[in-house]
């Protein structure tokens, strides 16, 4: 039997077990960097499968190893994230979250279950490949500084040294049965912006005695809006078009109808796909805040919480994975994806080693499974699990045996 047929058969055999794992994880979600029970459960699954692993990486992180023949030849990293979001689940399912206010609304339960399923298959086939498979179950993808960056600091890319990396992400807007790839630049860097405008508070009727920080804050936002918040790509330092998003989602003054507050806090996000341009915009934003504040003779502070870098898929590796996926699923079920301005901490990995980050279709319009990630009704067509575990195993084996 051809190896691809064996993988598909094993994926079918492991589907029920992976489904059970996914539902357990979904039912018991934990927030970022608090995935203690999740980590124990994953460790239990690895132990029962006879897969070696180490724990305690960034507290809850796990690194599993599956060694094939000539294990030092090449090492492929598979990434799974474990954390959930602070969202109250509204799905009426038997495996609904039992932890109030916490939900796997971004599919990390799916990612972990699929990575375990792929590990089961690869462990069964370890005599069919040369090299080593390293599987990283990481904490804290959802919050800065990102669990992937901390796992890198803890040495996940070393001993054995990782040559290439693969990760997937659920994609509810794509029908189950399909997958998507994008070679080269794919997802944006992300920074959090915090501006504090310090004015002078007072009674609203005493106009000459206060400096209204709401007016100053509004002017700062409008000035930034005129320069950066227009639709489409912006011109970078060399005149090139660079996809950019700069948006503010929060302004808080804590005054009243007749009370002018002493300060106003503004919060927003900045996303782009060029590191030099990223640093340049940080400085330009600081200049705008200072210019407007100086106009009113007040002090204001811009704080940039630098987040994830842009995610770039290695072109040769991703194109090879695209072809492998076509052979595994059929040409019509593999799509090319457009750029996205969302962010992902797997980007830290892609900056270090040649990587492929792809999307797994998990939607099913006919059955009403259409809710997006980070919503209280997010769910997946669970038949996507079998596709995910089989394809992850196939991509890994194809690269190891290339």
N, C-alpha and C positions, 0 to 999 in steps of 0.2 A: 504494500500500500504506500502511495506517495506520502511524503511528510506532511504536505498541506492537508490531505485527507485525514491523516492521523490527528492533526491539530484540531480540525473541525469536529472529529468524533469525540476527542477529549473535552472540547468546549461544551459539547452537548451533554456529555457525562457529568461534567462539573457544574452545569447550569443550576441545578436544584440547590446544591450546596452554596454556591455564590449568591443565589437569590436569598437564601436564609441568612447569610452573612450581611448582605446589604440591608435587609429588613431589621436585623438586630441593631446594626449601627444607626440606622435611621431612627429607631425607637429610643435610642440612648445617646443623643447628641451631647457634645461638650464643647464649650467655647474655646477660643484660641489659647494655647499654652496651658490648658487645663484638661487635656485629653487623657487623663490617667486611666480611667476604666476602658476607654477605647483602645489605648495602647496595650493593656493587659489582654483584652479580647483578641486583638490581632496577634499578639505573642502566642496565645493559646492555639490559634489556627496554624501558625507556623510550626509550633512544636509538634502538633498532631500530624502534620504533613512530613515531619522529619527534615525540615529546612533550618539550617543553622542561622543564628542571628545574634546581634548584640543590641543592648538597650541602654537607656539613660542618656542618649544623645539629645542635648537641649531638653533634658528631663524626660519627655515622653516619646522622643523620636526612636525609631527602630531602623537598623540596617541589616538586611538579610542577604545571604550569599548562596548562590547555586553555582557550583563549579562543574564545568563540563570537562571533556578531554583537553589536555594541554591548557590548563586553566589560566596560565599566564599570558596566553596569546593576545587576548583582547578583553576588555570589560565594558559591558553595556549597563547603564544605570536606568532603572525604571522609577519614576517618581509618583508617589501617592500622597495626598494631603488628607488630614484627619479631622480638622476643626469644623465646627458648625457656626451658625450665626445667631445673634440675639433677636429672633423672630418667633412669634407665637404661631404655631402651625394651625391651619384651618382645614386641612384635608380630613376627610372622614374615611380613614383606612385603618385596618387592624394593626398596622405597624406605626401608627401616629406617634409622634414624639411624646415621651412620658416625662420629659423635663420641661416644666413651664417656662415659656419665654425663650426657649432654645430650639433650633430646628436646623436640620441639614437642608438648607434652602439653596445651596450652591452645588450640591451633588458630590461633596467630598466623601460621603458614604459610598457612593457609586465608584468613585476613583479608587478607594481603598479596597472595596470588594473585588473590583476587576483586577487590580494589581495582585491580590491574593490568588485569584483564579488563574491568572497568567503564570504566577509562581508555581502553582500546583502542576500545570501543564509542563512548564520548563523543567521542573524537578523530575517529572516522569520521563522526560526526553533528554536528560543530561548526558546520555551517551551518544546523542545525535548531533552535538555541537562542540566546537572548540572555543574555549574562553570561559568567562565568568559573567553571570548575571548578578548585579547588585540592585537590590530593591530598597528604596528609601521611603519610609512612612514618616512624614514630617509633621510637626505641629505648626500652628499659627500662620497659615497662608493668608488669612483674611486681615491681619493687622500688622502695622509696622513694628519692627523692621523686617518682618517676613521670616517665617521659619526656615525657608530655603537658604537665606543668607547666613543664618546662624548655624545651620547644618554644614554649610561649606566651611565656616570658621572652625567647626568641630572636626573637620577632616573627611567629610563624606566622599569627596572626590579623590581621595588618596587611599592607598593600602587596601585593596589594589587600586591603582590609578585608573580613573574612568576615562575611556576613550570617546564614548558617545552617550547621549542621553535621550530618553523618550518619555513623553508624558501625554496624557489625553485629558480632555475636559468635556463634560456633558454639553449638549447643544440642543435645547428644547425647541428652537425654531427650525431644526432640521428633522425630517421624518426618520424614525427608526429604520435601520437597514442601510443608511447612508453615513458616510464620513467625509470630513473636509480637511484639506491641507492648504497651507500658504507658505511657499518658500521665501526666504529673505525676511525683511522687516514685516512683522505681523501685528504686534501689540505695543501700546504706548508706555513710556515711562509715566510715573504718577507722583506728583508732589502735593502735599496739603499746604494751603496758604492760610495764615492767621494774621489779621491786621487789627491792632488795637489803636483806636483814635482817642486821644486824651484831650477833652475840651475843658470847659468850665461850666459846672452845673448851676442851676438857680431856678427861681420862679419864672414861669413862662411870661408873665406880664412885665417883668423887669428886663426888658430887652437889652439895655445897655450894660447889664451886670453879668451876662453869661456869654459863653462862646459855644454854640450848639454843635456837639460832635456828630449829630445825625446829618447835618448839612455837609460837614466835611467828609464824612464817610460816604455820603451819596455822591459827592463830587469825585472822590477817589474811584469809586466804582464806575462812574460814567467815563472818567478819563481812561481807565483801563479798558472799559468796554469799547471805546472808540478805537483803541489801538490793537486789541487782541481778541475781542470776543465776536468778531465778524465771522460769517460762515466760510468754510473752506480752509485751504492751506494758507499759511502766512509765509512771507519772505524771510528767509534766514539771513545770517550775517553775510553770506556770499551771494545773496539774491535768489537762492534756490527756494522752491516751494517745499514747505515742511508742514505736514499735518499737525495741527495744534488745537487744543481745546483749553480754554481758560474760562471758568464759570464759578460764580459765587452762589452758594445755596443757603447762607445764613447771615443775618444781620440782627444784632441784639443790642438794644439801648437801655432797657429797664427804666424808662422814665414813666411819665403819666401825661394826662391831658394838659396839666399845668405844671409839670415838673420836667425840666431839662436835665438829662443825665450827665454825669461827669465824663463818662466814656462810652464808646460803642465798640463792640467786637464784631468782626466780619470773618467769615470762614468760606474757603473755596477750594477748588482743585485746578491744577495745571498739568496738562498731559501733552507730550510731544514725542518725536522720534529722532532727535538729534541731540547729542550730549553737549556740544558747543553752544547750540541755540538754547538749550535748556538753561545753561549757566548764564548766558547773556540775558535771557528774560528775567531770571532772578534779580539781576542787577538793575534792569530797566524798571521792574516793578518797585524796587526799593527807591529808585529815583522819583517815580511818580508819587509815591506816598510822601516822600520828603518835600517835593515841590508843592503839593497841595497843602500840606501841613504848615509849611513855612508861610504860605500865603495868609493863613489865619493866625500865625504866630503861636502854634501849638506843637506839642510833641506827639508823634505817632510811631508805632513800631510794627514792622513787617517781620513775621517769623515764617520761614519756609521749612516745613518738615519734609525733608527729602525722602522720597519713597523708592519704589521699585524702578529699575532701569527698563529700557525698552526691550521687548522680546524679539529676538531674531532667530529664525530657523535657518540652519545651515542649508544652503541651496542644493548641494550635491546629495547630502544625506536625505533631505526632505523629498527631493525628486525621486530618489530611489525608493523611499517609503511609499510615495504616491503610487508607483508602479507595482510594488508588492501588494498594496491594498486593492488595486484594480484586479490583480490576479486572484486575490482572495475573495473579493466581494462582487466582482464584475465591474466593467468600465462605467456603467451608468450609475453606479452607487458610490462613486468617488468624485468629489467636487473640489474645485479650486475656490478658496475663500478670499474675500476682500480684506483690506486692512481694518483693524478694530482699534478704537481709542480707549477700550477698557485695558486693565492692567492685570498682571499675574506674576507672582513671585518666582515662578519657574524661570523667569527672565534672568535671574541671577545665575542659574545654571547655564543658560544659553550664552551668557557672556564669557563663560569659562571653557566650555567644551562644545563641539559640534552637536547640535540638538535638533529634535523634531517634536514639536508640540502640535497635536492635531485635535480635531473636534469629532465627537461621537454623537451622531443623531440619536435623540432620545424622545422626540415628540411623536404624537399620534393624534392628528386632528380628528379622525373619525371617532376616537374614543374620548375626546375632550381633554387630552393631555397636551395643553398648550401654554401653561403658565411659565413665565420667565424665571430665571434664577433670581434669588434675593426677594422672592415674594412668598407670602404665607400659604399659597396653594401650589407651589412648585412640586412637581412629581415627574416620574419618568415612565415610559413604556419599558417594563422590566425585561422584555425580550432583547433589549439592547445589551444586556449583560453578557449574553452568549457571544454576541458579535464582538464586544469589547475584549473579552478575555482571549478569544481566539485570535483576533487581529494583533493584540499586543504580543502574544506569544510568537505569531508568525513574523512580525516585524523584527523582533529580537533575534530569532533564529536565522532569519535571512541575512541580517547584518553580521552576526557571529560567523556564519558559514561563508561569507563573501570573500 
